[in-house]
Amino acid sequence: MTLAMPKKRGKKKREEMELPANVRRGLIAHSEGLSWIEASKVANLTPHAMRQWRKHPDAENFINHAINSSLEESLGSLAQATPALANRLIKIALDEKTRGYTCVSAIQTAFSILQSGVIDRENKSELKKLREAMERLEGEPTGVIDI
């Protein structure tokens, strides 16, 4: 005969809880560049409590997702502006009155950021293919790729 264990009383441990909305706001604020102290103010928590929440098993994934979302949005804005930047670069290059070096650096930077974003996406896609191939060979999902 087995006895059912009674339910635990009291509050769940932090690691067992979902990330509360205010903590998610604080983590997003940190992913946008605020310090942990500033992010704790956004979350309406003490810095100590925010430090404890950042140890939560879901916190790192949440921060990474927020950063990736911001990067995707930024790359989308750059991609939309690329035709206008290209047209401006052409006008600057062809206009004999304007010294081209004034805007060329900024436009080149935008193009290099866009190119880096494209390369990063291609690399992610290739890594995903490698991971899937390894899983097929090994027969089990793996969290680590040894390259």
Number of C-alpha atoms within 10 A of each C-alpha: 3 4 5 6 6 6 6 7 6 6 8 9 7 13 14 10 12 13 19 11 10 15 22 21 17 28 27 22 21 20 20 14 11 15 12 20 17 16 25 24 15 19 22 15 17 15 16 11 13 20 14 12 21 19 12 16 15 14 18 13 11 17 20 14 14 19 17 13 12 15 13 13 12 15 19 14 12 17 18 11 12 16 11 11 20 14 11 15 18 13 13 18 16 11 11 9 8 12 11 16 10 10 15 17 11 13 16 14 11 18 17 12 16 19 14 13 19 13 12 12 12 12 12 12 12 12 14 13 12 14 18 16 12 15 14 11 9 10 10 10 11 11 8 7 10 5 5
